Amino acid sequence: MHDIRAIRENPDAFDEALRRRGLAPLSAELVALDDARKSAISAAQANQERRNALAKEIGGAKKAKDEARAQELMAEVARLKDEAPALEAAQAQAGKTLDDRLAAIPNRPNPDVPEGADEHGNVEYRRFEAHRPQLATGKQHFEIGEASGLMDFEAASRMSGARFVVLKGQLARLERALGQFMLDLHTGEHGYTEVAPPILVRDEAMFGTAQLPKFRDDQFQAGEHWLIPTAEVPLTNLVRESILREEELPLRFTALTPCFRAEAGSAGRDTRGMLRQHQFNKVELVSITTPEQSADEHERMLGSAEAVLKKLDLPYRIMTLCTGDMGFASQKTYDIEVWMPGQETFREISSCSVCGDFQARRMNARVRARDGKAVNFVHTLNGSGVAVGRALIAVMENYQNPDGSVTVPSVLKAYMGGIERIEGFKS
């Protein structure tokens, strides 16, 4: 959510930020909507002020026993009262029109974000080469999983439709091991507090993190609630409608939850395998900071997500997303892309974003300065730490063996009860 006062003070800077996003200038339209809102407020206030003044005049007329004047004034008060509901409705509608327009505009990119139209404008930030020999090519995860009898897309399709999977046996255990390993790492070494949040949330929570209203078609609704597309939603909303103390910050939360996405804009993409599912597990990282802390916290969060892949010894690269590829609520985003030898390419496994005060304004989440006087909006950050299903895919493809088995990464062996290889069903 944008600050209309900041737009009025520097409309050219706002329009330039939109241009970098590939959008047309909007400051003049927004200022006009704000002028209409202010006019509606003034009209409603003038009505109330006139009624207050008339009330005093009526008292004076009655005191002077001028009944005719009192009746004349009371008639005017009655007329003003009749007009008041329409004026109040116009004020509310003008405010809603402006708020709705502001809510549909993406966040401003930071000045250091590369400019570009789409993913081709992303810039490599750094990369990590695994210590093990890197596979240049190999089988895809679904070929390995189906051959082992531990990955069943047909059974999932019969009960749930496309973009679902059933994992069995040691492969199901490996997915569970990955999630537990990530949680233990982030809570034990990176200072995050584990949270077990609701996975059904209301409209207000989805609006706060900017899934609504723009991305309504990408969500699954259950009555009056929404199934979360990411734990970013409940974790970030932990601070909604609150004023934190500066000394409390930064707050760092993590959660392992199922996530649900309609993938409305993904028809025909990644139709085979687990890469793009309606239901998947993910470990999420969320930080709440002061404005001064957020840039450093972004780099720290990225390092926390990287640590997962380093400990799994998976090759990856980090891309700084360009203005045309970054998310709606983001000021700046790093994507971590893991090497997938089955596809012979890198695929996103984590996205770490700093959102500034964009989400905080939508949630009314603020922080009081140490001096107890100034109150500002907090900054919010979120990142995958990481997507569990995609980590499973990466392990299967990078640790595959010629005989169809998958070696268990050393860091996961304790979570797997000492199992060193996944070989499928035993006859």
Secondary structure, DSSP 8 states (H G I E B T S, - for coil): ---HHHHHH-HHHHHHHHHHTT----HHHHHHHHHHHHHHHHHHHHHHHHHHHHHHHHHHHHHTT-HHHHHHHHHHHHHHHHHHHHHHHHHHHHHHHHHHHHHTS-----TTS---SSGGG-EEEEEE--SS---SS---HHHHHHHHT-EEHHHHHHHH-SS--EE-HHHHHHHHHHHHHHHHHHHHTS--EE----SEE-HHHHHHTT-TTTTGGGSEEETTEEE-SSTHHHHHGGGTTEEEEGGG--EEEEEEEEEE---TT-TTSS-SSSSS-SEEEEEEEEEEE-TTTHHHHHHHHHHHHHHHHHHHT--EEEEE--TTTS-TT-SEEEEEEEEETTTTEEEEEEEEEE-TTHHHHHHTEEEE-TTS--EEE-EEEEEEEEEHHHHHHHHHHHSB-TTS-EE--GGGGGGGTT--EE-----
